[in-house]
């Protein structure tokens, strides 16, 4: 396959390949000369612009990027652990905005990783391994990461073993003091899964917040929800401003409002953890 970084935009063709978890497609963006969309069984997984890693097509990725931008002084390298890889959108973003960062990515689908390696090569400083996210997390040294990002979907659902308090205690162990955890999940009305995940996060991290589009928070539709946790205060004021200024604004929920959101919901444990709910038909599918 021709390296897409040096390919004439008019010569770019879609790539389809069977991978471990289904059928992956890489489709060129006709509006951006170096943009590629990765789907798995028709569900969008990642968008990458090889010429501009700062271009984040998916709103939820932009929200995580806002948090990462504010988590440490601009340009300072970070030690980051990414659970879930896809086409490595956020690792590429960190490599561009925080040169010198050391990043570890864990992706369960080996054939998918090979497809991305072949078609969309990633820059130095990003170490990608194939394996289960929780098993890899358990093998990480104590206090070894400034940032842990969980964006793991099998198809369109977050696996149960990545939703429990026991899992989050492992995340807290791996984070350095003041380090930040960010998780992308998806839910719809009545937001039972999101409430349980927020309650679980609050049981492990003393500082937490949640962000989503207002329509999702009101239980009107299915969509992505960002959860963040730390041992130190999160940059909620600046984060809220950035979220509100996005093309598709999100609302930040914190402190008393977040306590009200979870109400009397109990944290999830390994004993009662379940996969996130399936999306409604056609929620993300593009064919």
Rosetta blueprint (number, residue, H / E / L):
1 X L
2 X L
3 X L
4 X H
5 X H
6 X H
7 X L
8 X L
9 X H
10 X H
11 X H
12 X L
13 X L
14 X L
15 X E
16 X E
17 X E
18 X E
19 X E
20 X L
21 X L
22 X E
23 X E
24 X E
25 X E
26 X E
27 X E
28 X E
29 X L
30 X L
31 X L
32 X L
33 X L
34 X L
35 X E
36 X E
37 X E
38 X E
39 X E
40 X E
41 X L
42 X L
43 X E
44 X E
45 X E
46 X E
47 X E
48 X E
49 X E
50 X L
51 X L
52 X L
53 X L
54 X L
55 X L
56 X L
57 X L
58 X L
59 X H
60 X H
61 X H
62 X H
63 X H
64 X H
65 X H
66 X H
67 X H
68 X H
69 X H
70 X H
71 X H
72 X L
73 X L
74 X L
75 X L
76 X L
77 X L
78 X L
79 X E
80 X E
81 X E
82 X E
83 X E
84 X L
85 X L
86 X L
87 X L
88 X L
89 X H
90 X H
91 X H
92 X H
93 X H
94 X H
95 X H
96 X H
97 X H
98 X L
99 X L
100 X L
101 X L
102 X E
103 X E
104 X E
105 X E
106 X E
107 X E
108 X L
109 X L
110 X H
111 X H
112 X H
113 X H
114 X H
115 X H
116 X H
117 X H
118 X H
119 X H
120 X L
121 X L
122 X L
123 X L
124 X L
125 X L
126 X E
127 X E
128 X E
129 X E
130 X E
131 X L
132 X L
133 X H
134 X H
135 X H
136 X H
137 X H
138 X H
139 X L
140 X L
141 X L
142 X L
143 X L
144 X L
145 X E
146 X E
147 X E
148 X E
149 X E
150 X E
151 X L
152 X L
153 X L
154 X E
155 X L
156 X L
157 X E
158 X L
159 X L
160 X H
161 X H
162 X H
163 X L
164 X L
165 X H
166 X H
167 X H
168 X H
169 X H
170 X H
171 X H
172 X H
173 X H
174 X H
175 X E
176 X E
177 X E
178 X E
179 X E
180 X E
181 X E
182 X E
183 X E
184 X E
185 X E
186 X E
187 X E
188 X L
189 X L
190 X L
191 X L
192 X H
193 X H
194 X H
195 X H
196 X H
197 X H
198 X H
199 X H
200 X H
201 X H
202 X H
203 X H
204 X H
205 X L
206 X L
207 X E
208 X E
209 X E
210 X E
211 X E
212 X E
213 X L
214 X H
215 X H
216 X H
217 X H
218 X L
219 X L
220 X L
221 X L
222 X L
223 X E
224 X E
225 X E
226 X E
227 X E
228 X E
229 X E
230 X E
231 X L
232 X L
233 X L
234 X L
235 X L
236 X H
237 X H
238 X H
239 X H
240 X H
241 X H
242 X H
243 X H
244 X H
245 X H
246 X L
247 X L
248 X L
249 X L
250 X L
251 X E
252 X E
253 X E
254 X E
255 X H
256 X H
257 X H
258 X H
259 X H
260 X H
261 X H
262 X H
263 X L
264 X L
265 X L
266 X L
267 X L
268 X L
269 X L
270 X L
271 X L
272 X L
273 X L
274 X L
275 X L
276 X L
277 X L
278 X L
279 X L
280 X L
281 X L
282 X L
283 X L
284 X L
285 X E
286 X L
287 X L
